[in-house]
Structures are given as C-alpha cells and as structure tokens.
Amino acid sequence: MRYYQCDKYPIEFVVSENIDKYFDSHNHVGHYVISVVMQGMVTVCLENGEVEYRRGDVFAIPPYAVHSVRQGRDACLLSMCVGTAFIEETDSETAEGIVQELLMEAMGQGIFGKEQGEKFLISVKEVYRLRDNGSKDMDADIKILTDKITSHPEQELLIETLAADIFVSKYYLIRKFKSSIGMTPHQFCIQNRIRKSQGLLDEEKTVSRIAAEMGFYDQSHFDKAFQRIVGISPSEYIHSKKLIGQSI
C-alpha cells in the first residue's frame, strides 16, 4: 500500500495493491472516501448489501458508514480520502478547484492516470450530495460518546463510565452503540486509536513510544491492531508515505 498526502489540505490518496486482504467492518469518522477500481475486483459490504466493483467502477463511503472490503491480490484500488472538516468548511466550487489542482500534481507524479483523475473530479459532487443528504442518523446520547472517544481515543474509557454518562446499563449501551455505529465501544475506540496513531507516525517518535501514548499494552499489541485495520505494519506505513509534489 502507498500513501500520498497533501501538506496543505486534509486530502490523501491511497493505492492498495498486491495484497489479499479482508478489511472487517469499520468506518471512517474523519473523512469521506472515494475509490476507483484500477484492476481486478473489489467486494464492498454496506448496510444495504454486498456489491462487487470491477475495473473503472467508482464508489463513495461517507463518514460513519459501516462497511467491509475484500480485495484479492490481483486487484488494485485507488482511494481519495477527503477530511470532513474540509467538506464542511469549503463550498463545492472551491473544493473542485482545489481537488483539480491536486489531481494534476498527482497525475504529474504518475500516481494515477487521466482516467482516474477525471473520475475523482466528477465524484467530488457526489461527496457534497452525501453531505447535503445529511450525516448518519445517530441518537444524541451515542453522538456524545462517539465524540468523546474520537476526541481522546488514547484514554482508557471504561464501559461502566460511558454507560453512566448516559444513565443506562453497560449491557444496554453495548447493544445500542453497536446497533448505531456497527461495532462495540471497545472496537470503535481501538479503530480511532489507530487512526490517530497514523498522524503521530508523521512525527519523530519511535513506534514503541506511540504505542504507549495511544494506550496499547505494548508494541506487539499495537502492531497487530495496526496491521488488522490499516493493512500494513506501522513501519511499512511510515516508509510508504509520500507528499504530493515531492519526488517519488
């Protein structure tokens, strides 16, 4: 897997290839994802069922939409991840201009070709359509807890404490949370610890130090969780990242 990040805007391109991987149920709280199948077949399971996408197909995943992805070794998937804050704070026309400029730079670096760039640019409108149709309906109490977890995922938030925050039993909370978010509070917390750690890996810190800061028992525990959620190890992730505009 290869990651290409923009240092000015919360936009990232991910090239996923040469892996035989099943990404279990998860969501992307902080960004919208637009994906183009460049080769082979990718199977995506959403709430409304399972869909197979083949070369040239495009699909978009909004924040909080629980989904799983199965990708064979012969498949190549190209994704553009756009931060939710960017979409909320930028009008559609301005966003299209920014994305177009970024796509030109990415194509100039050979990250992908004109066909994929055009599909991404067209799909920016789909992101705004998803936004304007409203975010995932969520119970107010569950929203309070998800905000608490995403803001400080490294903190040890006991299920009893979370349940007390909304005045319910821990068993009721687990059922209600999973029904709304698609995973248990613990699974959601681990996912967000890994998402935050991806940003920390940009800094000059050792992997073991980041593992400790993010609340994992040890580096081995962190490595396993990272590999399961991201698809590659923390060290592989560090070496796979490039800046758009920076020589490949």
PALUMFI-766244 format. One record per residue (C-alpha): residue number from 1; chain; x, y, z. Coordinates in Angstrom, 1 decimal, padded with zeros to 4 digits, m for minus. Layout:
N
{i:NUM | ch:A | c1:X | c2:Y | c3:Z}
...
# end
This chain:
248
{i:1 | ch:A | c1:000.0 | c2:000.0 | c3:000.0}
{i:2 | ch:A | c1:001.2 | c2:003.5 | c3:m000.8}
{i:3 | ch:A | c1:000.0 | c2:006.8 | c3:000.7}
{i:4 | ch:A | c1:000.3 | c2:010.2 | c3:m000.9}
{i:5 | ch:A | c1:m000.6 | c2:013.2 | c3:001.4}
{i:6 | ch:A | c1:m001.2 | c2:016.8 | c3:000.7}
{i:7 | ch:A | c1:000.5 | c2:019.0 | c3:003.3}
{i:8 | ch:A | c1:m001.9 | c2:021.9 | c3:002.8}
{i:9 | ch:A | c1:m005.3 | c2:020.2 | c3:002.8}
{i:10 | ch:A | c1:m006.7 | c2:017.1 | c3:004.6}
{i:11 | ch:A | c1:m006.7 | c2:015.1 | c3:001.3}
{i:12 | ch:A | c1:m004.8 | c2:011.8 | c3:000.8}
{i:13 | ch:A | c1:m004.5 | c2:009.2 | c3:m002.0}
{i:14 | ch:A | c1:m004.1 | c2:005.6 | c3:m001.1}
{i:15 | ch:A | c1:m003.0 | c2:002.9 | c3:m003.6}
{i:16 | ch:A | c1:m003.8 | c2:m000.6 | c3:m002.4}
{i:17 | ch:A | c1:m002.4 | c2:m003.4 | c3:m004.5}
{i:18 | ch:A | c1:m000.6 | c2:m006.7 | c3:m004.2}
{i:19 | ch:A | c1:m002.5 | c2:m007.7 | c3:m001.1}
{i:20 | ch:A | c1:m005.0 | c2:m010.5 | c3:m000.4}
{i:21 | ch:A | c1:m006.9 | c2:m008.7 | c3:002.4}
{i:22 | ch:A | c1:m010.3 | c2:m008.6 | c3:004.1}
{i:23 | ch:A | c1:m010.9 | c2:m005.4 | c3:006.0}
{i:24 | ch:A | c1:m013.5 | c2:m006.2 | c3:008.6}
{i:25 | ch:A | c1:m016.4 | c2:m003.9 | c3:009.5}
{i:26 | ch:A | c1:m015.2 | c2:m000.4 | c3:010.1}
{i:27 | ch:A | c1:m016.0 | c2:003.2 | c3:009.3}
{i:28 | ch:A | c1:m014.1 | c2:006.4 | c3:008.6}
{i:29 | ch:A | c1:m015.2 | c2:009.0 | c3:011.1}
{i:30 | ch:A | c1:m013.0 | c2:011.8 | c3:009.9}
{i:31 | ch:A | c1:m013.3 | c2:011.7 | c3:006.2}
{i:32 | ch:A | c1:m015.2 | c2:010.8 | c3:003.0}
{i:33 | ch:A | c1:m013.6 | c2:008.1 | c3:000.8}
{i:34 | ch:A | c1:m013.9 | c2:007.9 | c3:m003.0}
{i:35 | ch:A | c1:m012.5 | c2:004.8 | c3:m004.5}
{i:36 | ch:A | c1:m011.7 | c2:003.7 | c3:m008.1}
{i:37 | ch:A | c1:m011.0 | c2:000.1 | c3:m009.0}
{i:38 | ch:A | c1:m008.0 | c2:000.2 | c3:m011.3}
{i:39 | ch:A | c1:m007.6 | c2:m003.5 | c3:m011.7}
{i:40 | ch:A | c1:m009.4 | c2:m006.8 | c3:m010.7}
{i:41 | ch:A | c1:m012.4 | c2:m006.9 | c3:m008.4}
{i:42 | ch:A | c1:m013.2 | c2:m005.4 | c3:m005.0}
{i:43 | ch:A | c1:m016.2 | c2:m006.5 | c3:m002.9}
{i:44 | ch:A | c1:m017.7 | c2:m004.0 | c3:m000.6}
{i:45 | ch:A | c1:m020.4 | c2:m004.8 | c3:002.0}
{i:46 | ch:A | c1:m022.5 | c2:m001.9 | c3:003.2}
{i:47 | ch:A | c1:m025.7 | c2:m001.8 | c3:005.2}
{i:48 | ch:A | c1:m027.8 | c2:m002.4 | c3:002.1}
{i:49 | ch:A | c1:m025.9 | c2:m005.5 | c3:001.0}
{i:50 | ch:A | c1:m022.8 | c2:m006.7 | c3:m000.8}
{i:51 | ch:A | c1:m021.6 | c2:m005.1 | c3:m004.1}
{i:52 | ch:A | c1:m018.8 | c2:m006.2 | c3:m006.5}
{i:53 | ch:A | c1:m016.9 | c2:m003.5 | c3:m008.2}
{i:54 | ch:A | c1:m014.6 | c2:m004.0 | c3:m011.2}
{i:55 | ch:A | c1:m012.1 | c2:m002.0 | c3:m013.3}
{i:56 | ch:A | c1:m013.3 | c2:001.5 | c3:m013.8}
{i:57 | ch:A | c1:m016.1 | c2:001.4 | c3:m011.2}
{i:58 | ch:A | c1:m016.3 | c2:004.1 | c3:m008.6}
{i:59 | ch:A | c1:m017.9 | c2:004.1 | c3:m005.1}
{i:60 | ch:A | c1:m018.0 | c2:006.6 | c3:m002.2}
{i:61 | ch:A | c1:m018.2 | c2:005.9 | c3:001.5}
{i:62 | ch:A | c1:m019.5 | c2:008.7 | c3:003.8}
{i:63 | ch:A | c1:m018.3 | c2:009.2 | c3:007.4}
{i:64 | ch:A | c1:m019.7 | c2:006.7 | c3:010.0}
{i:65 | ch:A | c1:m021.0 | c2:004.3 | c3:007.2}
{i:66 | ch:A | c1:m020.0 | c2:000.9 | c3:008.5}
{i:67 | ch:A | c1:m018.5 | c2:m001.3 | c3:005.7}
{i:68 | ch:A | c1:m016.2 | c2:m004.1 | c3:005.0}
{i:69 | ch:A | c1:m013.9 | c2:m004.6 | c3:002.0}
{i:70 | ch:A | c1:m012.4 | c2:m007.7 | c3:000.4}
{i:71 | ch:A | c1:m009.6 | c2:m007.3 | c3:m002.1}
{i:72 | ch:A | c1:m007.8 | c2:m010.0 | c3:m003.9}
{i:73 | ch:A | c1:m004.1 | c2:m010.0 | c3:m004.7}
{i:74 | ch:A | c1:m004.8 | c2:m009.2 | c3:m008.4}
{i:75 | ch:A | c1:m006.8 | c2:m006.1 | c3:m007.6}
{i:76 | ch:A | c1:m005.6 | c2:m002.5 | c3:m007.4}
{i:77 | ch:A | c1:m007.8 | c2:000.0 | c3:m005.6}
{i:78 | ch:A | c1:m007.1 | c2:003.7 | c3:m005.7}
{i:79 | ch:A | c1:m008.8 | c2:005.9 | c3:m003.0}
{i:80 | ch:A | c1:m009.1 | c2:009.6 | c3:m002.3}
{i:81 | ch:A | c1:m009.7 | c2:010.4 | c3:001.3}
{i:82 | ch:A | c1:m011.1 | c2:013.9 | c3:002.0}
{i:83 | ch:A | c1:m011.4 | c2:015.3 | c3:005.5}
{i:84 | ch:A | c1:m014.9 | c2:016.1 | c3:006.8}
{i:85 | ch:A | c1:m013.8 | c2:019.5 | c3:008.1}
{i:86 | ch:A | c1:m012.6 | c2:020.4 | c3:004.6}
{i:87 | ch:A | c1:m016.0 | c2:019.5 | c3:003.1}
{i:88 | ch:A | c1:m017.9 | c2:021.3 | c3:005.8}
{i:89 | ch:A | c1:m015.8 | c2:024.5 | c3:005.6}
{i:90 | ch:A | c1:m015.3 | c2:024.7 | c3:001.8}
{i:91 | ch:A | c1:m018.0 | c2:025.3 | c3:m000.8}
{i:92 | ch:A | c1:m018.4 | c2:022.8 | c3:m003.7}
{i:93 | ch:A | c1:m016.9 | c2:025.1 | c3:m006.4}
{i:94 | ch:A | c1:m013.8 | c2:026.0 | c3:m004.4}
{i:95 | ch:A | c1:m013.3 | c2:022.4 | c3:m003.4}
{i:96 | ch:A | c1:m013.5 | c2:021.2 | c3:m007.0}
{i:97 | ch:A | c1:m010.8 | c2:023.8 | c3:m007.9}
{i:98 | ch:A | c1:m008.5 | c2:022.6 | c3:m005.1}
{i:99 | ch:A | c1:m009.0 | c2:018.9 | c3:m005.9}
{i:100 | ch:A | c1:m008.4 | c2:019.6 | c3:m009.6}
{i:101 | ch:A | c1:m005.1 | c2:021.2 | c3:m008.9}
{i:102 | ch:A | c1:m004.1 | c2:018.4 | c3:m006.6}
{i:103 | ch:A | c1:m005.1 | c2:015.8 | c3:m009.1}
{i:104 | ch:A | c1:m002.9 | c2:017.4 | c3:m011.7}
{i:105 | ch:A | c1:000.0 | c2:017.3 | c3:m009.4}
{i:106 | ch:A | c1:m000.7 | c2:013.6 | c3:m008.5}
{i:107 | ch:A | c1:m001.0 | c2:012.7 | c3:m012.2}
{i:108 | ch:A | c1:002.2 | c2:014.5 | c3:m012.9}
{i:109 | ch:A | c1:003.9 | c2:012.3 | c3:m010.3}
{i:110 | ch:A | c1:002.5 | c2:009.2 | c3:m012.0}
{i:111 | ch:A | c1:000.4 | c2:008.2 | c3:m009.1}
{i:112 | ch:A | c1:m002.5 | c2:007.6 | c3:m011.4}
{i:113 | ch:A | c1:m003.6 | c2:008.4 | c3:m014.9}
{i:114 | ch:A | c1:m006.0 | c2:010.9 | c3:m016.5}
{i:115 | ch:A | c1:m009.0 | c2:008.4 | c3:m016.5}
{i:116 | ch:A | c1:m008.8 | c2:008.0 | c3:m012.7}
{i:117 | ch:A | c1:m008.3 | c2:011.8 | c3:m012.2}
{i:118 | ch:A | c1:m011.4 | c2:012.6 | c3:m014.2}
{i:119 | ch:A | c1:m013.4 | c2:010.1 | c3:m012.2}
{i:120 | ch:A | c1:m012.2 | c2:011.6 | c3:m008.9}
{i:121 | ch:A | c1:m013.1 | c2:015.1 | c3:m010.0}
{i:122 | ch:A | c1:m016.6 | c2:014.1 | c3:m011.0}
{i:123 | ch:A | c1:m017.0 | c2:012.3 | c3:m007.7}
{i:124 | ch:A | c1:m016.4 | c2:015.4 | c3:m005.7}
{i:125 | ch:A | c1:m020.0 | c2:016.4 | c3:m006.5}
{i:126 | ch:A | c1:m021.1 | c2:013.0 | c3:m005.0}
{i:127 | ch:A | c1:m019.3 | c2:013.8 | c3:m001.7}
{i:128 | ch:A | c1:m021.3 | c2:017.1 | c3:m001.5}
{i:129 | ch:A | c1:m024.5 | c2:015.2 | c3:m002.3}
{i:130 | ch:A | c1:m023.8 | c2:012.8 | c3:000.5}
{i:131 | ch:A | c1:m023.1 | c2:015.7 | c3:002.8}
{i:132 | ch:A | c1:m026.3 | c2:017.5 | c3:001.8}
{i:133 | ch:A | c1:m028.4 | c2:014.4 | c3:002.3}
{i:134 | ch:A | c1:m027.4 | c2:014.5 | c3:005.9}
{i:135 | ch:A | c1:m024.9 | c2:012.6 | c3:008.0}
{i:136 | ch:A | c1:m025.7 | c2:009.2 | c3:009.6}
{i:137 | ch:A | c1:m028.7 | c2:009.5 | c3:011.9}
{i:138 | ch:A | c1:m027.4 | c2:009.0 | c3:015.4}
{i:139 | ch:A | c1:m029.0 | c2:009.0 | c3:018.8}
{i:140 | ch:A | c1:m027.9 | c2:012.1 | c3:020.8}
{i:141 | ch:A | c1:m026.5 | c2:010.0 | c3:023.6}
{i:142 | ch:A | c1:m024.5 | c2:007.9 | c3:021.2}
{i:143 | ch:A | c1:m023.2 | c2:011.0 | c3:019.5}
{i:144 | ch:A | c1:m021.9 | c2:012.3 | c3:022.8}
{i:145 | ch:A | c1:m020.0 | c2:009.1 | c3:023.4}
{i:146 | ch:A | c1:m018.6 | c2:008.9 | c3:019.9}
{i:147 | ch:A | c1:m017.4 | c2:012.5 | c3:020.1}
{i:148 | ch:A | c1:m015.7 | c2:011.7 | c3:023.5}
{i:149 | ch:A | c1:m014.0 | c2:008.6 | c3:022.1}
{i:150 | ch:A | c1:m012.8 | c2:010.2 | c3:018.8}
{i:151 | ch:A | c1:m011.5 | c2:013.3 | c3:020.7}
{i:152 | ch:A | c1:m009.4 | c2:011.3 | c3:023.1}
{i:153 | ch:A | c1:m009.2 | c2:007.6 | c3:021.9}
{i:154 | ch:A | c1:m006.0 | c2:007.1 | c3:023.9}
{i:155 | ch:A | c1:m007.8 | c2:007.5 | c3:027.2}
{i:156 | ch:A | c1:m009.0 | c2:004.4 | c3:029.0}
{i:157 | ch:A | c1:m012.7 | c2:004.8 | c3:028.9}
{i:158 | ch:A | c1:m014.4 | c2:002.0 | c3:030.9}
{i:159 | ch:A | c1:m017.7 | c2:000.8 | c3:029.6}
{i:160 | ch:A | c1:m019.2 | c2:001.4 | c3:033.0}
{i:161 | ch:A | c1:m018.2 | c2:005.0 | c3:032.9}
{i:162 | ch:A | c1:m019.5 | c2:005.5 | c3:029.4}
{i:163 | ch:A | c1:m022.8 | c2:003.9 | c3:030.4}
{i:164 | ch:A | c1:m023.1 | c2:006.1 | c3:033.5}
{i:165 | ch:A | c1:m022.6 | c2:009.2 | c3:031.3}
{i:166 | ch:A | c1:m025.9 | c2:008.5 | c3:029.5}
{i:167 | ch:A | c1:m027.6 | c2:006.8 | c3:032.5}
{i:168 | ch:A | c1:m028.0 | c2:003.3 | c3:031.1}
{i:169 | ch:A | c1:m026.6 | c2:m000.2 | c3:031.9}
{i:170 | ch:A | c1:m023.4 | c2:m001.3 | c3:030.3}
{i:171 | ch:A | c1:m025.2 | c2:m004.1 | c3:028.5}
{i:172 | ch:A | c1:m027.8 | c2:m001.8 | c3:027.1}
{i:173 | ch:A | c1:m025.1 | c2:000.6 | c3:026.0}
{i:174 | ch:A | c1:m023.1 | c2:m002.1 | c3:024.1}
{i:175 | ch:A | c1:m026.3 | c2:m003.2 | c3:022.2}
{i:176 | ch:A | c1:m027.3 | c2:000.4 | c3:021.5}
{i:177 | ch:A | c1:m023.8 | c2:001.5 | c3:020.4}
{i:178 | ch:A | c1:m023.3 | c2:m001.5 | c3:018.1}
{i:179 | ch:A | c1:m026.8 | c2:m001.0 | c3:016.6}
{i:180 | ch:A | c1:m026.0 | c2:002.6 | c3:015.8}
{i:181 | ch:A | c1:m022.2 | c2:002.5 | c3:015.0}
{i:182 | ch:A | c1:m021.8 | c2:m001.0 | c3:013.8}
{i:183 | ch:A | c1:m019.2 | c2:m002.0 | c3:016.3}
{i:184 | ch:A | c1:m018.8 | c2:m002.1 | c3:020.1}
{i:185 | ch:A | c1:m017.4 | c2:000.9 | c3:022.0}
{i:186 | ch:A | c1:m014.1 | c2:m001.0 | c3:022.5}
{i:187 | ch:A | c1:m013.8 | c2:m001.8 | c3:018.8}
{i:188 | ch:A | c1:m014.6 | c2:001.8 | c3:018.0}
{i:189 | ch:A | c1:m012.0 | c2:003.0 | c3:020.4}
{i:190 | ch:A | c1:m009.3 | c2:000.8 | c3:019.0}
{i:191 | ch:A | c1:m010.1 | c2:001.9 | c3:015.5}
{i:192 | ch:A | c1:m009.8 | c2:005.5 | c3:016.5}
{i:193 | ch:A | c1:m006.6 | c2:004.9 | c3:018.4}
{i:194 | ch:A | c1:m005.1 | c2:003.5 | c3:015.2}
{i:195 | ch:A | c1:m006.4 | c2:006.4 | c3:013.1}
{i:196 | ch:A | c1:m004.9 | c2:008.9 | c3:015.5}
{i:197 | ch:A | c1:m001.6 | c2:007.0 | c3:015.6}
{i:198 | ch:A | c1:m001.3 | c2:007.3 | c3:011.8}
{i:199 | ch:A | c1:m001.0 | c2:011.0 | c3:012.3}
{i:200 | ch:A | c1:001.5 | c2:010.6 | c3:015.1}
{i:201 | ch:A | c1:003.7 | c2:008.4 | c3:012.9}
{i:202 | ch:A | c1:004.5 | c2:011.6 | c3:010.9}
{i:203 | ch:A | c1:006.4 | c2:012.9 | c3:014.0}
{i:204 | ch:A | c1:009.8 | c2:012.0 | c3:015.1}
{i:205 | ch:A | c1:008.7 | c2:009.4 | c3:017.6}
{i:206 | ch:A | c1:009.5 | c2:005.7 | c3:017.9}
{i:207 | ch:A | c1:006.7 | c2:003.2 | c3:017.2}
{i:208 | ch:A | c1:007.0 | c2:001.8 | c3:020.8}
{i:209 | ch:A | c1:006.5 | c2:005.3 | c3:022.2}
{i:210 | ch:A | c1:003.5 | c2:006.0 | c3:020.1}
{i:211 | ch:A | c1:002.1 | c2:002.6 | c3:021.1}
{i:212 | ch:A | c1:002.4 | c2:003.6 | c3:024.7}
{i:213 | ch:A | c1:000.9 | c2:007.0 | c3:024.2}
{i:214 | ch:A | c1:m002.1 | c2:005.5 | c3:022.4}
{i:215 | ch:A | c1:m002.9 | c2:003.2 | c3:025.3}
{i:216 | ch:A | c1:m001.7 | c2:m000.1 | c3:023.9}
{i:217 | ch:A | c1:m000.3 | c2:m002.8 | c3:026.2}
{i:218 | ch:A | c1:003.0 | c2:m003.0 | c3:024.2}
{i:219 | ch:A | c1:004.3 | c2:m002.5 | c3:020.7}
{i:220 | ch:A | c1:003.2 | c2:m006.1 | c3:019.7}
{i:221 | ch:A | c1:m000.4 | c2:m005.3 | c3:020.6}
{i:222 | ch:A | c1:m000.2 | c2:m002.0 | c3:018.7}
{i:223 | ch:A | c1:001.4 | c2:m003.7 | c3:015.6}
{i:224 | ch:A | c1:m001.3 | c2:m006.4 | c3:015.4}
{i:225 | ch:A | c1:m004.1 | c2:m003.8 | c3:015.7}
{i:226 | ch:A | c1:m002.5 | c2:m001.5 | c3:013.1}
{i:227 | ch:A | c1:m001.9 | c2:m004.4 | c3:010.7}
{i:228 | ch:A | c1:m005.5 | c2:m005.5 | c3:011.0}
{i:229 | ch:A | c1:m007.1 | c2:m002.1 | c3:010.5}
{i:230 | ch:A | c1:m004.6 | c2:m000.4 | c3:008.1}
{i:231 | ch:A | c1:m003.5 | c2:m003.5 | c3:006.2}
{i:232 | ch:A | c1:000.3 | c2:m003.0 | c3:006.7}
{i:233 | ch:A | c1:002.6 | c2:m002.6 | c3:009.7}
{i:234 | ch:A | c1:003.4 | c2:000.8 | c3:011.3}
{i:235 | ch:A | c1:007.0 | c2:000.7 | c3:009.9}
{i:236 | ch:A | c1:005.7 | c2:m000.2 | c3:006.4}
{i:237 | ch:A | c1:003.2 | c2:002.7 | c3:006.7}
{i:238 | ch:A | c1:006.0 | c2:005.1 | c3:007.6}
{i:239 | ch:A | c1:008.0 | c2:004.1 | c3:004.6}
{i:240 | ch:A | c1:005.0 | c2:004.1 | c3:002.2}
{i:241 | ch:A | c1:004.1 | c2:007.7 | c3:002.7}
{i:242 | ch:A | c1:005.0 | c2:010.5 | c3:000.3}
{i:243 | ch:A | c1:003.9 | c2:014.1 | c3:m000.1}
{i:244 | ch:A | c1:002.2 | c2:015.1 | c3:m003.3}
{i:245 | ch:A | c1:004.6 | c2:017.5 | c3:m005.0}
{i:246 | ch:A | c1:007.5 | c2:015.6 | c3:m003.6}
{i:247 | ch:A | c1:009.6 | c2:013.5 | c3:m005.9}
{i:248 | ch:A | c1:008.6 | c2:009.8 | c3:m005.9}
# end
